[in-house]
Amino acid sequence: MGILTGKTAIIYGAAGSIGSATAKSFAEQGARVYLAGRTRETLEAVAKEITAAGGLASAAVVDALDEDAVEAHAAAVAAEAGGIDITFNLVPRGDVQGIPLADMTVADLVRPVTNGLTSNFITARAAARRMAEQGSGVILTLNSGSAYGSPMMGGTGPADGALDTLVRNLALELGPSGVRAVGIYCAGVPETLTLEKLSAVNANITEEAVQGILANLDSMRMTRRSPSLAEIVGTATFLASDQAGGITGTFVNVTGGMVAR
């Protein structure tokens, strides 16, 4: 039996690099996984991989910024599965990086703060209402830990700071009901830092620059290497399990020591 046997999990942004890897790990550990995101084809592809490996997964198009859509999906999952045990928001926020704050537009600075806080609040609220009723559950989130100072990251730092506060306050309010809220700092996962993906947040990026970023990230960490996708996903899987029952109201630092918190 896996450490998530009998659990039901919703992963928002489940077709992305971290989302899909997490969904597969949760399923391998026995969870029934509900994949949510905006693109049906990519979500269904991940669901097919999981079911082909013997896991339980289904996909649904859900906009995490749409309160009604998230609430309706959570209600449907809870009705079908008998509850919601885990929720993990990995939805892109629209961060723009590589531009000095003095040259950045208000829209580019504020977008990740607004999108990140809104989507995480909506998805956490939908889960919290149901988890509180059943007396258990885990709300997971992820950011880079940039709230503690990270130049040329635009709105990423303020957005991370908002999520830090949201997670800690959720934990305080929901703890008496048996619900945990936990975050993960990862500060760059090499497998996800491709030219294509970095171009979405920094239009001036080149392949040479990508390699430079990866080398620089390694050098900034106490371990002198960047944590792998498997290590990030393994941490999330552990935190979602009952084995991590004493962990709440905090962020687990999986940055290799880049963020000394």
N, C-alpha and C positions, 0 to 999 in steps of 0.2 A: 504493500500500500504506500502511496505517495503522501507527502506531508500536506497536500491540499485535497485529499480524497473526501468527497462529499460536499465540497465547497462550490459555490456559484460565483463567478467573477464576470464583471463587465469591464472591458478595456476600451477606452475611447482613444481614437487615433491608432487603432489596432493594425492598420496596414503598413505603418511606418517601420523603420528598421528596429527600433527598440520595442514598439508595440507588438509587432509580429513575433519577435523572438520571445517576448514575455508571454504572449498567448500560448506559444508552443510549450514553454517551460511549465506554465500553470497546468496545461492539459496533461503533460507528461507526469505531473505530480498528482493527477487525479481530479482536477477541477473541471467543472462544466463551464466552458468559456463562451461568452457572448461578445462578439466583435462588433464595435460600432465605429463609424467613420462616414466620410462623405462620398467615397467612390466604391460602388458595389462590386465592380470587377476585381479590384485588388483585395477587398475584404473577403470575397468568396474564394479567391485563390488561397488565402491563408487558411480559411476554414476547411478547404478540401485537403490541404496538407495535414492538418491536425486530425481530421477524421480518417484519412488514409493510414495514419500511424496508430489508429485505434482510440483516439481521443474524442471528446464531445465538444463540438463547436458549431455555432451558427452566426450568421452575419446579418447586419441591418444597417441601412443608411440612416444616420442620425447626425444632425448638426448640433454640436455641443454648445453652441451659442443660442440655440432655440429652446427656451424654457419648456414650452408645450411638448416639443418632440422628445426631449430628454425625459420628461416626466412620464409621457405615454410609454416610452420604451422601457423605463424602469418598472412601471406598473405591469407591463406585459411579461417581463423577465421574472419578476417576483411571483406573478400568478402561475407561470409555467413551471418554474423551478422550486417554488415554495419559499423563496426568500432571496436576498442578495447578501453575500458574505464578503465580497471584495470588490472595490472599484478602483480603477487606476486611470488617471487622465494624462494622456500623452499627446494632446492636440497641439499642433503648431500655433504659435502666437503671432506670427508676422514680424518677428524681430528683424531689425536692420542694424548691421554692425559694420565696423571698419570706417566709420565717419566720426570725426571729432564732434563732441557735443555742441561746440560753438558753431558748427556748420550744419547741424541736423535740423530738420523741420520738426515742428510740434507734433504733426501727425505721426511721423516715424518714431519719435520718442514715446509717445503715449500709446500707440497701437498695441504693443505687447503687454503693457500694463493692463489696459482695458480688456483685451481679448483673454489674456491669461487668467486674470482674476475672475472675469465673468464666467468663462467656461468651467473653471475649477469649482467656483461657487455653485453653479447650476447643477453640475454632476454630483458634487459632494452632498448638496442638499437633498437631491432625489434619493440618493443612497441612504443618507443619514435618517431620513424619515422612516424608512423601512427597517434599517438596522436597529434603530432605537426600540422599535416595536418588538423585534425578536430577541433583543438583549445582547447582540454581538455583531461584529463586523469590523472591517478594516478599510479605511480610505487612504489610498496612496497617491502621492504626487511626486514630481521630479523637477529639479531645476539645477542650475550650474553653480549656485552658491555665490553668484556675482554681486549679491547685495553687500558684500563686505569689501568691495572695491575692485573694479576691473575696467581699465581704460579701453576706449574704442569699442565698447560693447553697447553703446546707445541705450535703449530702453530695457535691455536685458537685466541690468542691475536693479532698477526700480521694480520691474515685474517680479523678479525673484524675491525681492523684499516683501512685496505684497503677498506672495504665496507663502512665504515663511510665516508671516503673521496669521494668515488664514488657517494654516495647518495647526499652529499652536492653539489658536482660539477654538477651533473645532474640537481639538483633543480635550480642552478644558470643559467645554460644554457637554460633550458627548460621553466623556469618560464614565460618569455615574450610570449611564445606560449600557455600559459594556462595550462601547464602540471606540476603536483606536483610530487616530489620524497620524500618519507618519510620512515623512518625506525622504528623498534621496538626493544628495548632491553628486553630480557626476562630472561636470566641467569638461565636456568634450570626450566623445567615444570615437576612437580612430575609425572603426568600421562604418561610422555614419558620416564622417567628414570627407565626403567625396566632392569632386569639383562641381558636379551637378547640384548637390544639396547646399554647398556653401555659396554657390552663385545666387541662390534664392534669398540669402541675407546680405550678400556683399557682391554687387554687380561687377566689381573690378577684379575679382579673384582669378588667378591663373593656376595651372597645374603645378608650376614651380612654387607658387605661393602656398598652395595646399601642403606640399611637402615641407615647406618651411614652417607652417603652422603646426604640423604634427611633431616636427623636431623640437620646436619651441615649447609645445605642451609637455613633452617628455622632460625637458630640462627644468621646467618649473615645478615639477612634482618631487616630493621627498624621496619617492621610490625610483625616480629617474625613468619611469615608464608610465604610460597611460593605461588605466584600467581597461580591460577588454569588455566587449559587449556581453560576453558570457558572465563576467564578474558582476556587471550591473544587473543583469537579469537574475542571476543567482541570489543577489541581495534582495531584490524585489520579491522573489519567490519565498525566501525565508521570512521577510517582514510580513507577507500576506498570511503566513501560517500561524498556527497556535503556538509553535515553538518560540515565536517572538512576542508572546502575550504580554510581556512586561515592558514593551517598547511603545511609547506613544508621546505625542507632543514634542517631537524632535525631528531633526534630519540626520540620517545616517550618512557619514562622509565617505564616499567612494571615489574621491578625487585623487587618490595616491598622495595625499598630503598637499595638494595645491592650495586648498582652502584649509587653513589651520584652525578649524573650529570643531 
